[in-house]
Amino acid sequence: MQAAARLSRQVEPHGPFELGDVQGPMHPDAAQAPALERPGDQDGSRWRVGCIESSAAFAALADEWERLFAATGSHLPFWTFDWAQSWWAHHRRHGRAARDMLKVYTVRDADGSLVGLAPMMLTARPAWGLLRTRSLQFLGADPNLTELKGVICSPGHAEAVHRLLLQHLLARGSPWDWLQWAGLDPACAALLHHRGDLVRQRDVPAYLLWLPDSWPAFKQGLKRNIRESLRKCYNSLKRDGHVYQFDVAERPEDVVASLAQLFRLHAARAALTDTVTHADVFAAEHSRRFLLDVCERLARRGQWRAYTLRIAGQVVAIRLGFRFGDAVYFYYSGYDPAWAPYSVMTTTVAEAIRHSIGQGVRCINLSTGNDWSKTRWGPCEVATLEVTLRARGVRSRLAYAAYRIALAWRGRDAAASPVGAPSH
């Protein structure tokens, strides 16, 4: 993935695979996608930027968006048209405290073909008044649901598309006080190094697990401690007379029941206080409605999965996944704390990996966040950069400073350092 999966360093890579293609594993339609390159126009000098601001024009972009997504070979559900449109429908704010305005930027080549997309929105806080602040950010500006955001580009054009978009945005007199830009790989981040008004927000690590052709080969490549952990997971259930059943749901009619189990078990896991704490990502009703909507959309395309572990007919653990071509993205999970001594979540992930290998999957994205539940499997770590670009002028600087103070007051990490400074 061009802006969300460039290998920056490895964490015990499994198997002989190399991350040469920054787009990630190929989308199944990539081979059939129309050629997006135009000889003699590789630098984007004759390309043009447009901006979609209405819901009708947004909907009309669906087919072109999906063709571009297919051409990228991306395995990120967050880059699909279905995700973006569903997110906008369920998360758009239009009250007095905040108002979101659609800003989907398109980049087209000299022949009018879509070569880049930046699905964004302009947020005003409050909606009106002299004291309002204005931030331009990607759709999916939620704390946890949309894990990886960025510009969607045709292969080989990431730098040209980013350069053209940034030139366009900066040349318009900055109708925003600050710009939140995501999914930058090192090459694209270098386009902004000269700017003194750029602050570095955070690195976003994700973890790609490359798979061999068989489950025994996969287990053989694991470190000894994880092999022993897996043995104990299965043996502890067998020792106490518990027979497990592993199922994979993927039909649209399975979405509602599967997500009901996810919401229940995810909340149960979040309520635990004697282990690593996790927020209940789906506590808000609009977040649950959004996930139901987008999963039903992706299930109709054959791209949704729910991996469940049952014991005595009861679902004790579940994890969602999204499949694109020969890759699967592992999304949120949940488990019954009563079955924690049996490590049922580890068993569920292991069975999901085993099932994926059997289905010809080559790569699993274990999702974002550096924690032992991911690194124990020996994945490759990939990282991208999220930055904030402040507009020039006293008003914008004061608006951004007020925003930073508000973030700190709410307890969010608002720390920032210049691009290029070491991260910790």
NORSUL-V808690 format. One record per helix or strand of 3 or more residues. SS is the DSSP state (H for helix, E for strand). FROM is the first residue (numbers start at 1). LEN is the number of residues. If there is no record, write none. Layout:
ss & from & len
SS & FROM & LEN
SS & FROM & LEN
This chain:
ss & from & len
E & 7 & 4
H & 30 & 3
E & 48 & 5
H & 55 & 6
H & 62 & 11
H & 77 & 3
H & 81 & 11
E & 99 & 10
E & 114 & 12
E & 133 & 6
H & 158 & 14
E & 178 & 7
H & 186 & 7
E & 198 & 13
H & 215 & 7
H & 224 & 16
E & 244 & 6
H & 252 & 19
H & 285 & 16
E & 304 & 8
E & 314 & 11
E & 327 & 9
H & 337 & 6
H & 344 & 15
E & 363 & 6
H & 372 & 4
E & 380 & 11
H & 394 & 17
